[in-house]
Amino acid sequence: MRLALKPALSRSWRDSATLQFGTVTRFAGVLGNADKTLCDFLALLDGTRERPELLNEGERIGLGREPADALLTGLEETGLLDDAASATRALARFPDPHRDLLRPDLASLSLVHSGPGAAPAILGRRADTRIEVRGAGRVGAAVAAVLSAGGTGTVTVADSGRVKPDDCSPAGLPAADIGRLRSTSAREVVQRAAGRQPVPLPRHKPDGNPPDFVVLAPRDGSAAFAGGTYEARLLLRAGVPHLYVGVVEEFGVIGPLVIPGMSACGHCLVLRREDEDEAWPRVLAQLADGGPGQARTPACDTALATAVAGLAALHVQVYLDGGRPPSVDGYCEVSARDGMFRRLRLRGHTDCGCLWQPLPPA
Ligand SMILES: [Zn+2]
């Protein structure tokens, strides 16, 4: 392990002898009695030396072996140290120029996951992850692009038909692709987001293994309100975690993120809405049919769709990186009226059965 002070952290003097690592005081690490010798030792933490060599250096510059050892332990416990060797290995999983594009992402991970080597391990796991995004509209294509940029090894986008103006956004399908196949345009967006030149890929041969995660983002935004579909039941049965995300009219919804058998599912949310409004199933069915009356122009604010896509991708990453985003047992709403996000809690519905435990053997 080649120890390095986390390059993501700024360094500033709080006073003549106190060093602060990090800008946000709430999360900052503070080191007192920072004299010249100690600063010389800190300069050696550049990721080129292992711990035994650092202790030798500590003795050589007059800090002392034991104080150097205690200092390293303190810095490690405060979350200020990372392992430069692990970071190099994790980034080597990605071809250039994606490797360079990912350095700030790795730096961010190093602040969220504190131990030396923890962030590189997570980035390495992302490289092995396969995510399928279903729907290449303003939200779905942008989610796929962001996940690809963030280091997800394989991102596929499932959709059919040709690109229409309603599908395009600065974060997703480009306007220049109107009329092209959505699947082709989405694949190129995913490749460009990872710094690659778009190339045709061999026809995908299903290997029988489900993806590690599925994002349900149909172009009509119905994932914002519809859950418990046949498609979702298959995912539940296969144990594939999935996230609903969509924009309907002026509302964006992120969630629920469903961990099969462990958190409330999309059908739980449908049942809850039925409890609150008995006419809801009828309204929802007509939404799917296009509804009565004249042709509609579906609403989808570009800024809203981009914000929703970004938050959805962040929730997927937080979950796959081992965290619990607020869309688990809940969902987030954001309105184009005021841009305010709010999180609503979602309990497993008693009539759903997704959280029922099997009966113990008699
Ligand atoms: Zn359920």
Residues whose N, C-alpha, C, O or C-beta is under 5 A from the ligand:
A	BS01	ZN	A264 C265 H267 C268 C352 C354
